[in-house]
């Protein structure tokens, strides 16, 4: 396995950044981080929080692993308590909770299916019961089906992709909105594929494009209320979703086609979510920030 400097940690342990990966494939979405080789790097030990989110409460969907885990850890460093919404990846979720707890913050685990009609109310009620407030919503959960042709995409696969990636986002945002206040923030995870339209991710790319438009419309809708809505568009990132959906041989060269010639690590996105969730981003709304190793996109 080739590596690049600098030396950064999966947590607080020193490890190098991989630029290639051994072929591997998991057989369920959204994937299990604890099975990945090597493990994704979710924490930069050189990142020192300064209280930007002190005593805020953040709901993070897909918060058990990957980008969601990195965001949870960075938010905890900034003083936030975290609600980790996930499907059924219990071991990953417990590891994330432990990482948040070691930083002196609380984490609530909520295993749910975001497609269920009563899930948004359950998330909101559980959050209010545990923490009494909601300040930040990170809509990050997602699924994808890698298929070479539209002819191979089943109606069920398409429905699942839309239900998880955009309809669930719409419903959870709607449920959370009455409890947000001036200064609150919503950050949605879209993808570089919303802009480049990857040929073997037709359904996924379509939902990620919808997220960009949803973000812009909600930002305009909520601007007068002082609630900001933005998005982050990752490029190729070493997360369980890729290990669970990409062909094994594609894993070997993940990210090699971007100008930086490697996949990104989850910790490399986390500061952008901090910016958009905190007062540092007070004049940013309706925007999509690209973290993609240099891929050129037309916005």
C-alpha positions in Angstrom: 0.0 0.0 0.0 1.5 3.4 -1.0 1.2 6.3 1.4 1.6 10.0 1.5 2.6 12.3 4.3 1.7 14.0 6.6 1.2 11.5 9.4 -2.3 11.7 10.8 -4.4 9.4 12.9 -7.5 7.2 12.7 -8.2 8.8 16.0 -5.1 10.0 18.0 -2.8 7.4 16.6 -0.2 8.3 14.0 -0.9 6.8 10.5 0.0 7.8 7.0 -2.6 8.7 4.3 -3.1 5.9 1.8 -3.0 6.6 -1.9 -4.1 3.1 -2.9 -6.1 0.4 -1.2 -6.3 -3.4 -1.3 -9.3 -4.7 -3.3 -12.2 -5.3 -1.0 -16.0 -5.4 -1.1 -18.7 -5.6 1.5 -22.1 -7.0 0.8 -24.4 -4.5 2.5 -25.0 -0.8 2.4 -24.1 1.6 3.8 -21.1 -0.5 4.8 -19.1 -1.2 8.0 -16.1 0.9 8.9 -14.6 -1.6 11.3 -14.2 -4.1 8.4 -12.3 -1.7 6.1 -8.6 -2.1 5.3 -7.1 0.3 6.1 -9.5 2.0 8.4 -10.5 5.5 7.3 -8.8 8.5 9.0 -11.5 10.3 10.9 -9.6 12.5 13.3 -6.8 15.0 12.8 -5.0 15.2 16.1 -3.6 18.6 15.1 -7.1 20.0 14.9 -7.7 21.8 18.2 -11.3 23.0 18.9 -11.9 26.6 20.1 -15.4 26.4 21.3 -17.1 27.4 18.0 -20.0 25.1 18.8 -20.0 25.2 22.6 -23.1 23.5 24.0 -24.8 23.3 20.6 -26.7 20.1 19.7 -26.1 18.6 16.3 -28.1 15.8 14.6 -25.9 13.9 12.1 -27.5 11.3 9.9 -25.0 8.6 8.8 -23.1 9.7 11.9 -21.7 6.3 12.8 -18.9 6.2 10.2 -17.2 7.8 7.3 -17.8 11.5 6.8 -20.4 11.5 9.5 -18.0 10.2 12.1 -15.4 12.7 11.2 -17.9 15.5 11.5 -19.1 14.2 14.9 -15.6 14.2 16.3 -14.8 17.7 15.0 -18.1 19.0 16.4 -17.3 17.4 19.7 -13.9 19.1 19.7 -15.8 22.4 19.2 -18.0 21.7 22.2 -21.1 20.2 20.7 -23.2 17.3 21.8 -24.1 14.8 19.1 -27.1 12.8 18.0 -25.8 9.9 15.8 -28.5 8.7 13.5 -27.6 5.4 11.7 -29.3 2.3 10.2 -27.8 -0.8 11.9 -24.1 -0.4 12.1 -24.0 -0.8 15.8 -20.3 -1.4 16.3 -19.3 1.6 14.3 -21.8 3.8 16.1 -20.5 2.7 19.5 -16.9 3.5 18.4 -18.1 7.0 17.3 -19.9 7.6 20.6 -16.8 6.6 22.5 -14.7 9.0 20.5 -17.1 11.8 21.3 -17.3 10.9 24.9 -13.5 10.9 25.2 -13.6 14.5 24.1 -15.9 15.4 27.0 -19.1 15.6 25.1 -22.3 13.5 25.0 -23.5 11.3 22.1 -27.0 9.8 21.6 -27.2 6.7 19.3 -30.4 6.4 17.3 -30.6 3.3 15.0 -33.5 4.0 12.6 -34.6 3.6 9.0 -34.8 7.0 7.5 -37.3 5.8 5.0 -40.0 5.2 7.7 -42.7 7.8 8.0 -42.4 8.1 11.8 -38.6 8.3 11.9 -38.2 12.1 11.8 -40.6 12.6 14.7 -38.7 9.9 16.7 -35.4 11.6 16.0 -36.7 15.0 17.0 -38.4 13.8 20.2 -35.4 11.7 21.3 -33.1 14.6 20.7 -35.2 17.1 22.7 -35.6 14.5 25.5 -31.9 14.0 25.8 -30.6 17.5 25.2 -33.5 19.9 25.2 -32.6 21.7 22.0 -31.6 21.3 18.3 -29.1 23.7 16.7 -27.6 21.9 13.8 -28.8 19.4 11.3 -26.3 17.5 9.2 -28.1 15.5 6.4 -25.4 13.1 5.5 -26.9 9.6 5.1 -26.8 8.1 1.6 -26.9 5.0 -0.6 -25.7 4.3 -4.1 -26.0 1.5 -6.7 -23.1 1.3 -9.1 -24.6 0.1 -12.4 -23.3 0.5 -16.0 -26.6 1.3 -17.7 -30.0 2.8 -17.0 -31.4 -0.5 -18.3 -29.9 -2.3 -15.3 -31.4 0.0 -12.6 -34.4 -1.6 -11.1 -37.4 0.5 -9.9 -36.8 -0.7 -6.4 -33.1 0.5 -6.5 -34.2 3.8 -7.8 -36.9 4.2 -5.2 -34.4 3.3 -2.4 -31.9 5.8 -3.6 -34.4 8.6 -3.7 -36.0 7.6 -0.5 -32.8 7.6 1.5 -30.8 10.4 -0.2 -33.4 13.1 -0.8 -36.9 12.3 0.5 -35.6 11.4 4.0 -33.6 14.6 3.9 -36.7 16.6 3.1 -38.8 14.9 5.8 -36.1 15.2 8.6 -35.5 18.8 7.8 -39.2 19.5 7.9 -39.5 17.8 11.3 -36.4 19.7 12.8 -37.3 23.1 11.4 -39.8 24.2 14.1 -37.1 23.8 16.7 -34.3 25.7 15.0 -33.7 29.3 15.8 -31.9 32.3 14.4 -28.2 31.2 14.1 -29.0 27.6 13.5 -27.5 25.8 10.5 -28.4 23.0 8.1 -25.6 21.3 6.1 -26.5 18.7 3.4 -24.0 16.3 1.9 -24.2 16.2 -1.8 -21.5 14.9 -4.2 -19.2 15.8 -7.0 -21.4 13.5 -9.0 -24.2 16.0 -9.0 -21.9 18.1 -11.2 -20.0 15.6 -13.3 -22.8 13.0 -13.7 -20.9 9.8 -13.2 -22.0 7.4 -15.9 -22.4 4.4 -13.6 -24.1 6.3 -10.8 -27.1 7.6 -12.6 -29.6 7.3 -9.8 -27.2 8.5 -7.1 -26.1 11.5 -9.3 -29.7 12.4 -9.8 -30.4 12.5 -6.1 -27.3 14.5 -5.4 -28.3 17.1 -8.0 -31.7 17.3 -6.2 -29.8 18.0 -2.9 -28.0 20.9 -4.5 -31.3 22.4 -5.6 -33.0 21.6 -2.2 -30.1 23.4 -0.5 -30.5 26.5 -2.6 -34.3 26.7 -2.3 -34.2 26.2 1.5 -31.5 28.8 1.9 -33.6 31.3 0.2 -36.7 30.2 2.1 -35.0 30.5 5.5 -32.7 33.5 5.1 -35.0 36.0 6.8 -35.3 33.6 9.8 -31.5 33.7 10.2 -31.2 29.9 9.5 -28.4 29.1 7.0 -28.5 26.1 4.6 -25.5 24.9 2.8 -24.0 21.8 1.2 -20.7 20.0 0.9 -19.8 18.1 -2.2 -17.2 15.5 -1.5 -15.2 13.8 -4.3 -13.8 10.3 -3.9 -13.5 9.7 -0.1 -12.4 6.5 1.7 -15.7 5.6 3.4 -17.7 2.5 4.0 -20.2 3.4 1.3 -17.4 3.0 -1.3 -16.2 -0.3 0.2 -19.8 -1.6 0.1 -20.7 -0.5 -3.4 -17.6 -0.2 -5.6 -16.2 -3.2 -7.5 -13.2 -4.6 -5.7 -10.7 -3.6 -8.4 -12.0 0.0 -8.5 -11.2 0.3 -4.8 -7.5 -0.2 -5.6 -7.3 3.0 -7.5 -10.0 5.0 -5.8 -9.2 8.7 -6.2 -6.3 8.3 -8.6 -8.1 10.1 -11.4 -8.3 13.5 -9.5 -5.5 16.1 -9.7 -4.3 15.2 -6.2 -4.0 11.5 -7.3 -5.6 10.0 -4.1 -8.8 9.5 -2.3 -9.7 12.0 0.5 -10.0 10.9 4.1 -13.1 11.8 6.2 -11.1 14.1 8.5 -10.3 16.3 5.5 -14.0 17.3 5.1 -14.8 17.9 8.8 -13.5 21.5 9.1 -15.8 22.5 6.2 -18.8 21.3 8.2 -17.5 23.2 11.2 -17.3 26.3 9.1 -20.8 26.0 7.8 -22.3 25.0 11.2 -20.6 27.7 13.2 -20.5 31.5 13.4 -17.5 31.5 11.1 -19.9 30.9 8.3 -22.4 33.6 9.3 -22.5 35.1 5.8 -22.6 31.8 3.9 -25.9 30.3 2.8 -27.2 28.6 -0.3 -23.7 27.5 -1.2 -22.0 24.2 -2.0 -18.4 23.8 -1.0 -16.4 21.3 -3.0 -13.9 19.0 -1.3 -12.7 16.8 -4.1 -8.9 16.8 -4.6 -9.0 19.3 -7.3 -11.7 18.1 -9.7 -13.0 21.0 -11.8 -16.8 21.4 -11.7 -19.2 23.8 -13.2 -21.5 25.2 -10.5 
